[in-house]
Amino acid sequence: MGMERRPWQIWAEELGRKLLDAGNIALGALIFGQLVSRQPFSWKLALGGLGAWFLLVMISLAVISWSRGEQDDRD
């Protein structure tokens, strides 16, 4: 039998996916955005973008894992 997911599990997994998207946008904006601008490349800003990406990816993976892990505890 297939287990029906609770609404909060679906919401939490969708939130995790959106956080992954936000991390990719932050990385792209803060690193590659510098390459197309006319300002000198800033390593601090690039590392900030990489840090934001890493943080958002870790949070999103934790949220997705949490939303899927609760599904196994139901009886």
C-alpha positions as CSV (number, residue, x, y, z in Angstrom):
1,M,0.0,0.0,0.0
2,G,1.2,3.5,-0.8
3,M,1.5,5.8,2.2
4,E,-0.4,9.1,1.9
5,R,1.8,12.1,2.7
6,R,0.6,14.7,5.1
7,P,0.2,18.3,3.7
8,W,3.0,19.6,5.8
9,Q,5.4,17.0,4.3
10,I,4.5,18.1,0.8
11,W,4.9,21.8,1.8
12,A,8.3,21.1,3.6
13,E,9.7,19.3,0.6
14,E,8.6,22.1,-1.8
15,L,10.2,24.6,0.5
16,G,13.4,22.6,0.4
17,R,13.3,22.6,-3.4
18,K,12.7,26.4,-3.5
19,L,15.7,26.9,-1.1
20,L,17.9,25.0,-3.5
21,D,16.7,27.3,-6.3
22,A,17.4,30.4,-4.1
23,G,20.9,29.1,-3.4
24,N,21.6,28.7,-7.1
25,I,20.4,32.2,-7.8
26,A,22.5,33.7,-5.0
27,L,25.6,32.0,-6.3
28,G,24.9,33.0,-9.9
29,A,24.2,36.6,-9.0
30,L,27.1,37.1,-6.7
31,I,29.8,35.3,-8.7
32,F,28.8,35.5,-12.4
33,G,27.1,38.8,-12.0
34,Q,30.5,40.3,-11.3
35,L,31.9,38.9,-14.6
36,V,29.3,40.8,-16.7
37,S,29.5,44.1,-14.7
38,R,32.1,46.8,-15.4
39,Q,33.5,46.7,-11.8
40,P,36.6,44.8,-10.7
41,F,36.0,41.2,-9.5
42,S,35.6,41.0,-5.7
43,W,36.8,37.8,-4.1
44,K,35.0,38.7,-0.9
45,L,31.7,39.0,-2.7
46,A,32.3,35.7,-4.6
47,L,33.1,33.9,-1.3
48,G,29.9,35.5,0.2
49,G,27.9,34.0,-2.8
50,L,29.5,30.6,-2.3
51,G,28.8,30.8,1.4
52,A,25.1,31.7,0.8
53,W,24.8,28.9,-1.7
54,F,26.3,26.4,0.7
55,L,24.1,27.5,3.6
56,L,20.9,27.4,1.6
57,V,21.8,24.0,0.1
58,M,22.4,22.6,3.6
59,I,19.2,24.0,5.0
60,S,17.2,22.7,2.0
61,L,18.7,19.2,2.3
62,A,17.9,19.1,6.0
63,V,14.3,20.3,5.3
64,I,13.8,17.7,2.5
65,S,15.3,14.9,4.6
66,W,13.1,15.9,7.6
67,S,10.0,15.9,5.5
68,R,10.7,12.5,4.1
69,G,11.9,11.0,7.4
70,E,8.7,11.6,9.2
71,Q,6.8,9.5,6.7
72,D,8.4,6.3,8.0
73,D,7.2,6.8,11.6
74,R,3.5,6.6,10.8
75,D,1.6,3.4,11.6
